Amino acid sequence: YQKEYQVEIDPIKLQAYRLSLLDVKEAIRRSNGEVGGRVIELAEHEYAVRGRGYITDKNMLEQVVVGTDNKGTPILIKDIARVQIGGNMRRGLAELNGEGEVVGGIVVMRYGENALNVINGVKEKLAEMQPAFPPGIKVVPTYDRSELIKHSMNTLSIALIEEIIMVSLIIILFLFHLWSAVISIIALIIAVAVSFLPMYYMGLTTNIMSLAGIIIAIGDVVDAAVIMIENAHRKLENNNGNHSREEIIIEAAKEIGPSIFASLLVTVVAFIPVFTLQAQEGRLFSPLAYTKTFSVAFGALLGITLVPALMVLFIRGNIRPAMQNPINRLCIAAYRPLLHFCVRNRYLVAIGSLVLILATIPIFFRLGSEFMPPLDEETLFFMPVTIPGISIEAAKQLVQTQDKIFRSFPEVKTVFGKVGRAETATDPAPLSMIETVIVFHPQSKWRPGMTKKRLLAQMEEALQIPGVQNAFTMPIKARIDMLTTGIRTPVGIKVFGDDLVKINAIGERLEEILRQVPGTRSVYAEREMGGFFIDFIPDRKAIARYGLRVMDVMEIIETSIGGIDVDTTIEGRERYKINVRYPRELRNDIEQLKKVLVPIKKQRVSIHQDKKDNNNNSTTNRVEHVPLELLGTIEATMGPPMIKDEMGSLSGWVYIDTSDEDLGGYVTRAKAAVTQHLTLPPGYHLKWTGQYEYLERMQARMMFALPLTLLLIAVILFFNFRGFWQTLIIMLSVPFASLGAIWLLYALNYNMSVAVWVGMIALLGIAAQTTSIMMVYLEEGFSLWSKAGTMDSKKDLMNMVVEHGSSRVRPLLMAVGLNIVGLIPIMFSTGIGSDVAQRISAPLWG
């Protein structure tokens, strides 16, 4: 409630004293104020002259003079009205745990601030304020995002540490040389650490996306160092004593360095599509794109600068040949016959690969689609749709009933419901808009076998209340959705046209159609004509007969029925409105409204007979009144509770909540049903919105950005290898790399989303990089065999590919293994934030 002074006018007394509401308003305004009279000088001092006339309490307001009677006696406010301190008309309320109303507060963070720092600062300030509160009053946090931030950061931080450890183990196992592994680990740690510097200066925070970018970059970052070290090992293994150790290491670095740098440049360029993402998806994934690019860029720079220097310092002692390593021996033994078969039966392999591509195409189209995978925020946001025009008392009973139902589940810790708007300009919500935050206990305290999906289904079943359409989402997600499209459900339809009645009919028909579509959890069309109104239609001739104007009557309606704030009291640092209106019992139904008195002024002569002078005459203006019903018609009607206008056209919204995780598939089915069963009048059209709008925008962006990126990669490869066929071979490997990713996505039942597309984009770079390295080794083998005079036939070429390709399998397996094994921690993680990271990593794993 908001405190105010309420002056409830008695119209009978007002009529008896022949005064009007306008007189009361003017009297209060003229009785509440202060002035300054500059200064006067007394006894060598300046005294500021002040007129102190502010109303500071109820008694002073009651003593305000409105006029005088025939005898000159003052008519005071208390003579014609009841003055009381009460609460202003409410357009919102808050409820906690189904136990009753509470006072709620909202903390709005400035744009660009660190959420965790702000939350911690608020907590400290609340702790300081608590001792100052009266006994029995305490502040209870109902939504705290800090736990979500900490849990998600903890999940990915642990995964990052585990990934670094596993990458280090892979290097040690393949190289069998501790100091060589140390070089790679040093380069990795420095590259990751230094990548935080540009993040800091760009204002990027450490969050789920920025850490995910580093996680998927680890393999690429360490590839440069590993491949360069492995090449040095191979050269040192074959050293016949003609060159010093330093010369061999430097020569090995020169030999492979340019190709490594070019391959890492390809990896960076492959992420261009992520940088082209716009709006919500762009803001969401730009930290990931930046951190991955920074990490890979610093990894490439360190790979051609620091790593060669460390190789000279640390690679000492006996370097075991690759064949003495049982892991390398096993890999070569397994790969050589496979490579031999592929080379000898190259046409069969090509046909088999083509068949595999053709078999994968229908699997790709069977994958579902969604904008973003569900990020578990550890809280639930309930935003039901109620009938328009609901009263505040009915809304209060409804939200309290809903909160009691939520609180009855043992998994629920707190339930905070908000109806209507808060006292802020950023929350213009009607009373029909309910927002409830449900905070859960830790999942370890849940009932055995209970999952969030199962719990949500039970809540949905328990909350079947007539006139209410349920919609569940999560707090952060809901705010982002409402800010971007205004739709509070995953899918929405906007109906555009010129007539609200027709828009309303189309919305109701859409509601009927969509209820039958599989996957629809709930659907609700806004009732464009569902508002309740009491209209006063002025009779202009009747108004004119009384010498009035239409706005004279409207002003009385505004003041007597709605109440008007005529002024403000100044009580120290506190300010309270002074509201004037009729008492509730005289304005709560149509019959009472008809009796509202409208003042009309008439001039009349009053003859006051004085004992000393019988000829003393005076002329005064007195007010008479006419009932409102004589000046027009009062009737109850229905109309639009809210008018939405978008792009110069009226619109109505249909909210759709789905149980189908395949958002794109659901919309496809829904569109087909709407097309089949709905015929729109001329001049009317539909727009599908919500998350589906983001999904369409992202897919359109990918269709443009991916081909351009592939072209840039081809150009880089062409300038690196200076050959068309080498470039073509490498580019042909890219679609084959995506086959495994598509099959793994299908096996894991992952939908295509922005996160998955980011993983697929990263896969393009890795595929091109790995094939580039093999191409370097094959060109080296071709050059050696040509110089030796053993490259005279196609058979010699095939033998070279088998011999040189199988002998160089170690660096390739290390490069691929670093990406696959390094991502094991995140693929098997179950903490907060892992859902998004897993969908980014899955294509790389596949």
RAJOGI-V683877 format. One record per run of one state. SS is the DSSP state (H for helix, E for strand, L for the rest). FROM is the first residue (numbers start at 0). TO is the last residue. If there is no record, write none. Layout:
BEGIN
ss->(SS/SS)
from->(FROM/FROM)
to->(TO/TO)
END
This chain:
BEGIN
ss->(L/E/L/H/L/H/L/E/L/E/L/H/L/E/L/E/H/E/L/E/L/E/L/H/L/H/L/H/L/H/L/H/L/H/L/H/L/H/L/H/L/H/L/H/L/E/L/E/L/E/L/H/L/E/L/E/L/H/L/H/L/E/L/E/L/H/L/E/L/H/L/E/L/E/L/H/L/H/L/E/L/E/L/H/L/H/L/E/L/E/H/L/E/L/E/L/E/L/H/L/E/H/L/H/L/E/L/H/L/H/L/H/L/H/L/H/L)
from->(0/2/9/10/16/20/30/32/42/44/53/57/62/64/68/73/76/80/87/91/96/100/102/114/130/145/175/177/202/207/237/244/269/271/275/278/304/305/314/321/324/325/344/345/366/368/369/378/382/384/385/391/407/411/420/432/440/442/445/451/462/468/469/471/473/474/484/490/497/499/515/519/525/530/538/539/545/549/562/563/571/573/582/583/586/589/594/596/607/616/627/630/631/639/643/646/648/658/662/677/684/690/721/723/747/751/752/753/787/793/807/808/822/823/827/833/845)
to->(1/8/9/15/19/29/31/41/43/52/56/61/63/67/72/75/79/86/90/95/99/101/113/129/144/174/176/201/206/236/243/268/270/274/277/303/304/313/320/323/324/343/344/365/367/368/377/381/383/384/390/406/410/419/431/439/441/444/450/461/467/468/470/472/473/483/489/496/498/514/518/524/529/537/538/544/548/561/562/570/572/581/582/585/588/593/595/606/615/626/629/630/638/642/645/647/657/661/676/683/689/720/722/746/750/751/752/786/792/806/807/821/822/826/832/844/845)
END
